[in-house]
Amino acid sequence: MTESLPAVGRTAVGVAGLRARESRRPDRLFDDPHAAAFFTAGRSVLPENRPAGRLGAFFASQVVIRTRFYDEYLLGSGCAQVVLLAAGLDARGFRLPWPAGTRLFELDLPEVLAFKDDVLAEQGAEPSCERIAVPVDLREDWASALRAAGFVPDVPTAWLAEGLLVYLSHDEADRMLTTVTGLSAPGSTVSFEHRADGTPDSLLARAKAAPGSEHITGLWKGGLGDRAPEWLREHGWEPATVTGAQLAADYGRPDDATPGGFVTAVCQSSTLR
């Protein structure tokens, strides 16, 4: 089952391991009851066969903070239609208390969604909303697949691109977010990580310098770099940013080293016709 996971999909197994570890803490910031099953089923594809090796140590705090932040963002969006771009192995469609009538679309590579669904089926997991899996490559015409799955562009949508943009080139990220904009009714929201990649002490710069990290960092292309808020503003969104350090303090983890931050934006206008 794990052998078919592509390189980018395998990173989700390591992230699941970090979420499982956080879920065991008495002061956990979230509870993902399926994360341990994802990690157990997929751990054979990871170097050193453990959830947090050298590279995982860099990202442990960031993964925990972003998971809690995105949980709150999605539940607080007020949108009954939710799209997870590169949904990975997080089980938000099962573990979050979604309002009645929520429709959740999960987009990811076919191999990732197949692995995810197999593990969830073994766990006997039942979704807490209407969950619709859409197997697709986000570098291709994913909008057509999303529409075919029942997505309604006229309905305000909460979009999430968790841990995704860094794996895309600037042009690929531009195309993806342009498509998101075209599918977004006014009042839609979008959120993803935002950091100044080029600073010497940034999370990405330190991770790239870590010995043995090439199997992951070699996949990174940089996305929009540090221009995400400007890009969003230029395309009809009203962005707001928050740092990981601010969130760590708010969540009672002020001692955690949580570089970078997040951008959230509200669609003010739509290019959809």
ChimeraX attribute file (.defattr): number of C-alpha atoms within 10 A of each C-alpha:
attribute: neighborCount
match mode: 1-to-1
recipient: residues
	/A:1	13
	/A:2	17
	/A:3	11
	/A:4	13
	/A:5	21
	/A:6	13
	/A:7	12
	/A:8	18
	/A:9	21
	/A:10	22
	/A:11	18
	/A:12	22
	/A:13	31
	/A:14	28
	/A:15	25
	/A:16	27
	/A:17	24
	/A:18	24
	/A:19	27
	/A:20	22
	/A:21	19
	/A:22	21
	/A:23	20
	/A:24	14
	/A:25	11
	/A:26	7
	/A:27	10
	/A:28	15
	/A:29	18
	/A:30	20
	/A:31	17
	/A:32	22
	/A:33	17
	/A:34	23
	/A:35	24
	/A:36	19
	/A:37	19
	/A:38	25
	/A:39	25
	/A:40	16
	/A:41	16
	/A:42	24
	/A:43	20
	/A:44	15
	/A:45	18
	/A:46	16
	/A:47	14
	/A:48	11
	/A:49	13
	/A:50	17
	/A:51	24
	/A:52	19
	/A:53	16
	/A:54	14
	/A:55	21
	/A:56	19
	/A:57	13
	/A:58	19
	/A:59	20
	/A:60	23
	/A:61	20
	/A:62	21
	/A:63	20
	/A:64	21
	/A:65	22
	/A:66	21
	/A:67	19
	/A:68	16
	/A:69	19
	/A:70	19
	/A:71	13
	/A:72	12
	/A:73	18
	/A:74	24
	/A:75	16
	/A:76	10
	/A:77	19
	/A:78	17
	/A:79	19
	/A:80	18
	/A:81	21
	/A:82	26
	/A:83	22
	/A:84	21
	/A:85	23
	/A:86	25
	/A:87	26
	/A:88	26
	/A:89	26
	/A:90	20
	/A:91	19
	/A:92	23
	/A:93	23
	/A:94	19
	/A:95	18
	/A:96	18
	/A:97	12
	/A:98	19
	/A:99	13
	/A:100	10
	/A:101	10
	/A:102	17
	/A:103	22
	/A:104	24
	/A:105	23
	/A:106	23
	/A:107	24
	/A:108	23
	/A:109	19
	/A:110	18
	/A:111	18
	/A:112	25
	/A:113	23
	/A:114	18
	/A:115	21
	/A:116	22
	/A:117	15
	/A:118	14
	/A:119	22
	/A:120	19
	/A:121	10
	/A:122	9
	/A:123	12
	/A:124	8
	/A:125	15
	/A:126	12
	/A:127	16
	/A:128	18
	/A:129	19
	/A:130	15
	/A:131	17
	/A:132	17
	/A:133	18
	/A:134	22
	/A:135	19
	/A:136	22
	/A:137	14
	/A:138	19
	/A:139	11
	/A:140	12
	/A:141	12
	/A:142	19
	/A:143	17
	/A:144	11
	/A:145	16
	/A:146	21
	/A:147	13
	/A:148	11
	/A:149	13
	/A:150	11
	/A:151	21
	/A:152	15
	/A:153	19
	/A:154	14
	/A:155	16
	/A:156	22
	/A:157	30
	/A:158	26
	/A:159	25
	/A:160	23
	/A:161	17
	/A:162	21
	/A:163	18
	/A:164	20
	/A:165	25
	/A:166	21
	/A:167	18
	/A:168	19
	/A:169	16
	/A:170	16
	/A:171	11
	/A:172	18
	/A:173	23
	/A:174	17
	/A:175	15
	/A:176	21
	/A:177	18
	/A:178	16
	/A:179	16
	/A:180	22
	/A:181	23
	/A:182	17
	/A:183	23
	/A:184	27
	/A:185	21
	/A:186	19
	/A:187	19
	/A:188	28
	/A:189	28
	/A:190	26
	/A:191	22
	/A:192	20
	/A:193	22
	/A:194	24
	/A:195	22
	/A:196	19
	/A:197	18
	/A:198	13
	/A:199	11
	/A:200	10
	/A:201	12
	/A:202	15
	/A:203	20
	/A:204	22
	/A:205	15
	/A:206	13
	/A:207	21
	/A:208	16
	/A:209	12
	/A:210	13
	/A:211	9
	/A:212	14
	/A:213	16
	/A:214	14
	/A:215	12
	/A:216	16
	/A:217	18
	/A:218	10
	/A:219	13
	/A:220	18
	/A:221	16
	/A:222	18
	/A:223	21
	/A:224	23
	/A:225	17
	/A:226	14
	/A:227	12
	/A:228	22
	/A:229	19
	/A:230	13
	/A:231	16
	/A:232	22
	/A:233	16
	/A:234	10
	/A:235	17
	/A:236	17
	/A:237	24
	/A:238	17
	/A:239	19
	/A:240	14
	/A:241	17
	/A:242	14
	/A:243	16
	/A:244	25
	/A:245	20
	/A:246	14
	/A:247	19
	/A:248	22
	/A:249	13
	/A:250	10
	/A:251	14
	/A:252	11
	/A:253	17
	/A:254	14
	/A:255	9
	/A:256	15
	/A:257	16
	/A:258	26
	/A:259	20
	/A:260	18
	/A:261	20
	/A:262	21
	/A:263	18
	/A:264	22
	/A:265	22
	/A:266	23
	/A:267	22
	/A:268	16
	/A:269	17
	/A:270	20
	/A:271	14
	/A:272	13
	/A:273	7
